[in-house]
Amino acid sequence: MAVNPTAAGGRARDAGLLVVGRLRAAGHDVVDLTGTDAADATARTTTAVRDGAVDALVVVGGDGMVHVGVQAVAGAGVPLGVVAAGTGNDFAAAHDLPVRRPGAAADLLLTALATGRTRPVDAIAVTGAPGARWVAGAVSAGLDAAVNGRANALPARLPARYVLSALAEIATFRAWGYDLTFTGVVDDGGLPLEPAASADDVVHRWRGRAALVTAANIHRIGGGIRVAPDARSDDGLLDVVVATVLTRAAAATIFPSMFSGRHTRRRDVHVVRAGAVTIAPADVPSADRPRGARQPSELPLAHGDGEALGPLPVTARAVPGAVALLAAPGGP
């Protein structure tokens, strides 16, 4: 088990102690894989899974700890248990797991371990400039990524740091240029795609300016922002949200509507459902660049599960059933 002891102002540490006590009382051996930081926790959990030292991996904390856990178990066949005790807890909420209720989470884990019940859920395999990573929730590469990066630089206990960061980013907003390549499109969402045949599959491409490009495996990010209201983690597809918003005023109106998911009703917001997408910066010659457009070097770093992944380009691909999520009988 791995715990983020600083999550939710330290409450995750208490949640971890409770869950460890319950698991041991039920006769389970618990191996402490908590690291000194996220990188250390990832190394410890990945090694334990690879070496067959654990039969299941339980992570305690927020979406950052889910991100750690997915690096270890995706594609490995070792079940993942999630005790949601962080700030955002989007992955847990999207899968109807107990949120900030460690006792209920412990009950679910004990039942799932006793029955061997797991729920197969998709994960996102990310490749490109940042290297190979797994993402549980969503890959962000636009305004939400810029907001995420700014929020991560603020003190963790600062109230409403995500909202404050959004206001700061919107105040200086200028549209970014993107070159998007989709594979396995089942719904273009009204985005004017150009078909192009490839050796392996049918590929579609879109090139233009946008405020938001998010490849979602679940419907929410950022502690409840419904970025892709209809996204599911069991359909083998990504919901790629592309907001072709160009003005600061439009960016200011789109952000509040994302909390309810109403932004997808706008004519300038498209949801492309596809198996994979490559997100690259558009290399627009300076002489042809529209006024106010960002240069490729100014694009925000891609983020996944709230963590910085690295610069574009990145390819995000849905991998069906990559994670075996511990779930209780009769649950989702």
Protein Blocks (a to p, Z undefined) as FASTA:
>chain_A
ZZdfkgghhlmmmmmmmmmmmmmmnopacddfbdfblklmmmmmmmmmmnopafbdcded
dfklmmmmmmmmgonlpacddddfbfnommmmmnopaehilklmmmmmmmmmmnopacdd
dddddedjkopcddfkbccfbfmlmmmmmmmmpcfklghklmmmmmmmmmmgccdddddd
dehiabgnlpacdddddfkbccdddddddfbdcddfbfbeehipafblmbcfklopacdd
ddfbfbfklmmmmmmmmmnopmmmpmkbccdddfbdcdddddddfklpcghiacfklpcc
ddeehiafbdcdddddddehkbccdddehiZZ
